[in-house]
């Protein structure tokens, strides 16, 4: 098993090195100024999927353009009718590199903010997080350090509610606009 895992890791790292976006066009971004948000999430569980869709509805009510990409860790039918783009386990090659048209669509546009809404990321979603081009990238503390600018840690990783609350709290704390001091 060790040899196969090492080969998978080598191929995945090589793929990331060749495909990771260059950081030359990144600018400082905060939540009030953000117009476009990319959200990556695990769509396998119905309750989590509904939590994500409720959060996205809230973001859209705040006039944010949100693009979703869901991952089903089971073999979901491609004919399923969802309100978001998704990929499945069948779209992942043996080196755990995701390859699908919906992934390419998600990755082709840069975002002001990218949010990986999964407190327990998988290797598959971490690759997409690493390849996503965004001015500010937010993800779980258990994720790859190179993939995010802001990492969120919660005690209860089994629910998204606390994870979303932490993200919102960090957005509020980091988005304080101060006026210049008059001296």
N, C-alpha and C positions, 0 to 999 in steps of 0.2 A: 504494500500500500504506500509506503514512504516514497518510492521511486515515482509512482504515478502522480502523487500529490506534488512532488517537487517539479515534475515536468509541467503539470497544470499551472503551478505558481509561476514558473519561468515564462511560459507562453502568455499568461495573463499580464504579467509585469511588462513584458516586451510590447504587448499590444497597447497597454496604457501609455508607455513611454512614447510610442509612435503616434498615438491618437489624442493625447491629452491636450486641451486647448492652451495656447500660449497666453501668458498673463499680461501682454503689453497694452491692451485696451481697457483694462479694469479701472474703474473710478470709485471714489467713495460713494456709498449708497446708504440711505436710511429708509425706514419704512414709509414715512409720509411722502417722500419723493419717488418712491418706486411705482412704476406703472405696470410692469409685467412680472408675474411670479410663476415659476415652474415648480410643480409639486410632484414628487415621486413618492409612492406609497405601496405597501403590501395590501393588495385587494382580495386576498384569499378569504379572510374572515368577513362575513356580512356586517357584523356590528362595527368593526373597525372601518370598513368601507363607508358605512353610513356616517360615522363620526367625521371622516375626512370630507365627505360630500357636504356635511353641515358646515364645517370650517371653511370650505371653499365658497359656499354660498355667502357666508359672512364676509369673506375677502372681496367677493364680487360686489356686495352691497356697499363696500367701502371704495368702490370704483377702481378695483385692481383687475387687470386682465390676467386670468389664471389659466394655465395649461396644465393638464393632469396626465400622468402616466402611472398606471397601476400594474403591479406584478402579481400574477397568480402562481403560487408555488406548486399548484397541482396542474393537471392537464385540462385546463378550461377549454371549452369549445370556442373556436375562433368565430363562430357564427353567433355567439352570444351578443345580445344588444345591451351595451352599457353607454352611459353618457360621457365616457372618457376613453382615451386610447389605452391599450393594455398589451402586455406580452405574457407568455406563459413559460412553463418549464420546458416545453417543446421548442421554444425559441432560443434556448441556451445550448451552446455546443459543449463538447466533452471537457474543454478547458474552462468551463463556466463563464464563457464570454457571451453576453446576450447579442443576438442578431435578429432584428425584425424591422419591418417597415415603420411601425409605430414608434420604435426607439429612434430610428433615424429622423423621423419627423420631429420628435421631442428635442433631439440634440441639435437640430439645424438652426434653431433660433436662440439668440442669447437672451438672458433674462436679467432683470434688475436684481431680483432676489430668487434664489433657488432654495427650496425647503425639502429636505428628505424626512418625510413624516413617518418614521419607523424607529421606535426606541431600540429595537433589536434588529439591526441591519443584517442583510445576507451579503455574501461575496458578489452575487449577481447585481444587486441594487447598488452596492458600493462602486462597482465599475461604472455604472451610469452616472452616479454622483460625481465621480472623478472626471468624467468626460463632459459634463454639463458646463457650459460657459455662462457665468453669471458674475455680476459685480459683488454680490454678497451671497455666500453659500452657508446655509444653516443645516446642521445635522446632528445625529446622536453622538454622545460622548464615546460610545463603543465603536464608532466608525474609524475609518482611516484618517489619520491626522492631516495628510496632504489634501484631502478632499474638501475640507471645510474651513471657513473663516471663523465661524461661531459654532461651538459644540454645546449641546444641551444634555444635562444629566438629570435623570429622575430616579427616585427610589423604586417606584412601582413601574416596571417596564412592560407589564401585561396590559396596560390601558393607555390609550392615546390622549385621554382627557388631560392628564397631568402634563404630558409632553407638550401639548398645544398651549396649555396655560403658561408653561415655562417660556416657550417661544414668544408668546404675546407679552409676557412680563419683561423679557429681555429687550424686545422691540421698544417698549415704553421707556425703559431705562436708558437705552442707547440713542433714543431719538429726541433728546431734549435739545431744543434750539435756544441758544443763549445769544443775547445781544452783546455787541461790543461794549467794553467798559469805557466809560468817560473819565479820563484822568485829568 
